[in-house]
Amino acid sequence: MSAPLPPGPPPRPDARASVAALRDFAERIDVRTPAEFAEDHIPGAVNLPVLDNAERARVGTIYVQVSAFDARKVGAAIVARNIARIVESHTGDKPREWRPLVYCWRGGQRSRSLVHVLCEIGWRAVQLDGGYRAYRRHVVATLPLSCGRFSYRVVCGLTGSGKSRLLAALAEAGAQVLDLEGIARHRGSLLGDVPGTAQPSQKWFESQLVAALESFDPARAVFVESESRRIGILQLPDALLAAMRASPCVRVETPQPLRVALLKETYAHFLVDAKALEGRLARLAPLLGKQTLARWSEAAARGDHDTLIAELLAYHYDPMYARSIGQNFPRYRDALGAEVRDVAPAAWHALARDVIDRVAAPEAVGV
């Protein structure tokens, strides 16, 4: 006699859920290839491909060069072996109440195959109706609306003033923070690459933005760093950029010696590789001239990083910032000041609490 199923309707291999029901599923399984998953996926999904990159290419080639029937024969055998591996390696600790959402490119055979096997075992697996394509349409339609739902507080300040550190402290203090540079994996400047980390695709960047925005409470302010239209290779949504530029600002004011110290710490990987730094700064030659860059290369070679950074700020970053901030963020002139006197962690936490209190104060309604 077989053990009874848990309470509820019996498993249905044809059960489907819409993108609107994503929040109802704690576990999401993406059965597409690793390459498809790397480009973009539903946040929180785990990649359990029923065809890997090479296998999908092989089946596709047979489909084009031989026939759809032969491609299905070969594909079915590969998918069956991979589903067996998935069941053996991924489901051993799953209770009978497990209810995963499974999706592929368009809600077709790949996801349906895994859902069928899981339901035959006794789990209530559900297929995402329309697959990843339906989810991507949801992101494209939702992102502009999500960007406009919130009241932003734009954290502004000269290069090296510690904006990112203040944002991190604000998040630790319980404020809502949209960390655009963290999501983009880039610090948003000429030297902004994060060592050993590639930027996400534009699609994955947008998926993470939607997920972050959907986690916020519209009744509370969202702190975000002032950004240009692009962060590295990624482009900010027009709706988000417009909302940020119309928002009140918080101006981080940091003495230059502290800015230099912060930049030395943040960009330490460049300071130990003078050639890499020289190559990156060479892009400024049309703006600043070869003599200036030669002087900076000499400073980097002899380890005089304080002089190099101070001149970079004085000749490039500060003038550029002064030209753009007032044009792009018109409410900057009325910004709430946040004065940095110390760069120790405790000082950032204290400053974050002060900013939160002042933003919430009745007299700061217009800020």
N, C-alpha and C positions, 0 to 999 in steps of 0.2 A: 504494500500500500504506500503510495507516494505521500510525502509531507505536504500539508496544506500550504497554499500561497498566502502571503501576508494580506491583511485586509485591503480591500479596494478592488477595482475591476481587474480582470486577468490581463496579462501582457498582450499588446496588440502590435504585431510587426508593421502595421500600416499607420500607427499613431504619428501624428505630425503636430508641430507647434510653430507658431509664427514668430517673427523677430520681436514682436511686442511682448512675448512671453519669456524672453531670455532670462529675466531676473528670477524666474521660477526654477531655474536649473543651476544648482551649485557646481555641477561638473559638466564641462563641455568638451566633446571629443571632435577634433578636426582630423578627418581621415585623408585629407589631401596630401600631396607630396611635400617633403621638407622644403622644397623651393617655393611652392605656393604658400606654405605656412610662413616662411621667412619674410615674404613680401608683405603679408598682412593676414591677420586672423582676428577672431573675436577675442577680446581681452579675457584672460583667465583660461583659455582653451589649452588642452594638451594635444600634442601632435602624435597620433597613432596611425600612420599611413597604411592604407591597404594596398597601395602601389607606391614604391619609392620613385625617385626621379628617373632612374634608368629604366625601371620596369614600365613606367607610364610612357616613356619615349618609345620603348620597344613595342608596346601594344598599339600605340598611335601609328607607328610605321607600318605594322601589319594591316591596320585598318585602311590606310591609304594605298599601300602597294599590293595587298592581296584581296582581302574582303572584310566586311564587318563581322561576318560569321566566324571566320578564322580568328579575328582579333578577340571576339568574345570568348572563344574556347581557351585561348592562351591566357587572356586576362582572368577568366574565372578560376583557373588553376592557381595562378599567382595570388589572387585575392583570397582564395580559400586557405592557402598556406599562411599568408600574413594574418588573417583573422584568427587562425589557430594560435599563432604566436602572441597576438594581442590578448586573447583569452587566458593563455598560460601565464603571461608576464604581468598583466595589468589588473586582472579581476580577482586574484586570489583572496584579497582582503575585503572585497565588496560585500556588504550585507544584502539580504534578499530585498530590502527596501530601496536599493540603489536605483536611481532614475536619471541616467545621463542623457544629455542632448547630443546628438551626433549630426555632423554636417559634412558635406563635400562641396564641390564647386557650385552645383545648382540643384541640390537635393535629389540626385539621381541614384545610379546603381551603386556607387562606392559606399555611400552612407547607408543606403537601404540594405546592402548585404550585411553590414555589421549589426545594424538594428535587428534584422531578422534573427541572426544567431543569438544575440543577447536576449531577445524576447523568448526564443525557444528554450533557453536555459531557465528563464523565469524572472529576469529583470524587466522593468518597464522602461526600456530604452525608447526614445522618441527621436524622430528625424526632423531636422529643421526644414520647414517648408520653403522651397526656393534656394536653400543652401547659402553659401557665402555670397553669391550675387545679390540675394535679397538683403543680407546684412549690409553689404556695401552700399546698396541703394538707400538703406536706412541711415547710414552715416552721412552720405551726401545731403540727404533731405533734412536731417536733424541738426547737423553742425551749425548752420547759420542761426537757427532758432535757439539752440542751446547757448550760443555765445551772447545772445541778446537778453538772456533771462536774469543776468546778475548785475549787481552794483560792484564795480571794480575800484580798487585803490592801487594806483600804479606807482610802484617803487622806482624812483628815478635817482640818478646820481652819476658823477663823473666816473670814468673807468678806474677801477681799483678802489672804489669807495666802500665796497663790502655789501652790495645789494643782495647778492646771492646768500651771503651769510645771514643777513637780516631776514630774508625770506625763510631760511631754514629755521631760524630761531622763532619766527612767527608761527610756523607750522608746529614746532615743538610746544609752543604756548597755547595751542588749540585753535589758532586762526585758520581760516580756509585759504590755502595757497595753491595757485596754479603755477607749477614750476615748468615753464616753457623750455628753459634750457636743459633741465633734467630730462624731460620727455624727448627733446631733440638731440640729446647727447652732444651738445656743443655749447660753448660759452658765448657765442654770438659775436666774435671779433676775428680779426685777422689771425690771431694766435689761438683761436678758440677750440681747436680740435681736442677731444679728450683722448689721451694716450691709450692705444690699444683698443679703442672702441669706435666702431663704424656708426655713422648716423643711420637711423631707420629709414625705410621708404616713406614717401609722402603719405601713402595710404595708411601705413601703420602709425605714423605720427598723428594722423587725423582720428584713427580709431582710439588711440590713447587719450586724445583731447576730449572726445565725446565721453569716454568712460570717466575721466576726471570731472568733467562738468556735471555729469549725471550724479556724481557722488556728493555734490555741494547742495547746501540749503539756500534757496534763493532769497530768504529773509536775512541772510548774513552777508557781509562784505567779503569779496574775494580779492586777496592781495596777489599782484602779478608784477613782474619786472618789466620796465619799459623796454621795448624791442623795436627794431626796424622791421621792414616787411619780410626779411629773410633771416633765418638762423642757420648759418652754414648753407647747406644745399636745400633746406626746407623752407617752404613759404607758409606764412601765417594766413589763416582764413581771413578774407576781407571783412567779414562781419565781426570777428574778434578784434582785429586791428582798429576798426572804426569805433567799437565800444570802448576800447582802451584809450584811444585818443580823445574821447569825449569825457573821460573820467577824471575825478579828483586825483591829485598826486601826493606822494610822500617823498620829500627830497632828503636823501642821505648826504650829510655833510661831514667829510672826513679830511683831516689835515694831510697835506701831501706826504710827510714822512711815513704816516701810517699806511697811506695808499701804496707807496713804494714797497713797504714791508709785506703788505697783503699780496701784491702782484708777484713778488719774489717767491712767496710760498705757493701761490696758485700755479705759476708757470715755471716751477723748479725744473721740470723736464726739459725746457728749452735752455735754461741757464747752464745746464751741464752738457749741452750739445750745441756749441757755438756755430757749427756749420749748418745745422738744421735751422737755428734762429736766423742766421744770415740769409739762408735761402728764402725763408718766409718774409723777412723784411725787404727783400729785393723787390717785392711787388709794390713797394712805396716809392721806388726810384722816380717814376714819372711825376710824383707829387712833391717830393722833397729833395731830389737831386742826388747824384752819385757821391758827392763829397760828404754829405750828411751821413749816408749809409756807410761809407768807408770809415768815418769816425766812430759810428756805432759798432761796426765789426771789430775795430781795434779795441774798443771798450769791452766788448764781449770776450775777446781773446785773452785779455789780461784780467778778466774777472771783475771788472769795475761795473757791476750790475746796477748799483744805485744811480750812477751817472746815466747809463744807458736808459733805464726806465724813466728817470726824471725827464730826460730830453724827449723820449717817446711821448710822454704825457704832454709836455709843453708844446711840442712842434706838431703833433698829429692828433692824438686822441682828444685833448681838451678843446682845441679850436673846432674840431669836427663836431663834438658834442654841443658846443655853444651855438653852432650854426643850426643844428637840427632839432634840439629839444624844444625850443619855443615854437618852431613851425609845426612840429608833429604832435606836441602835447600842449595845447594852448592854456590849460589850467595849471601848468607848471609854475607860473609866476605867483600863484596863490597857494603853493604847496605847503603842506604841513612839514616842518623841519624836524629831522631826526639826526641829532649831533652825535658823532662817534668820537669818544674820548679814549677808548681802550678797545683792543681787539681780542681780549681774552674771552673764552666762551661765556663766562658769567656776565660779562659786560653786554654781549649780544643778547642774552636772555633778558637782562634788565631793560635794554633798549626796546626789545620786542614788546614786552609787557607795557611799557610806557606808550608806544605807538598804538597798541590795541586800545588802551584806556582813552587816549586822546581822540582817536577816530570815533569811538563810541560816545564821547562826551556830547552833551546837547549843543554846545557852542560850535562843534565840528560838523554839524549836519551838512553844511555846504562843502565840506572838505572831501 
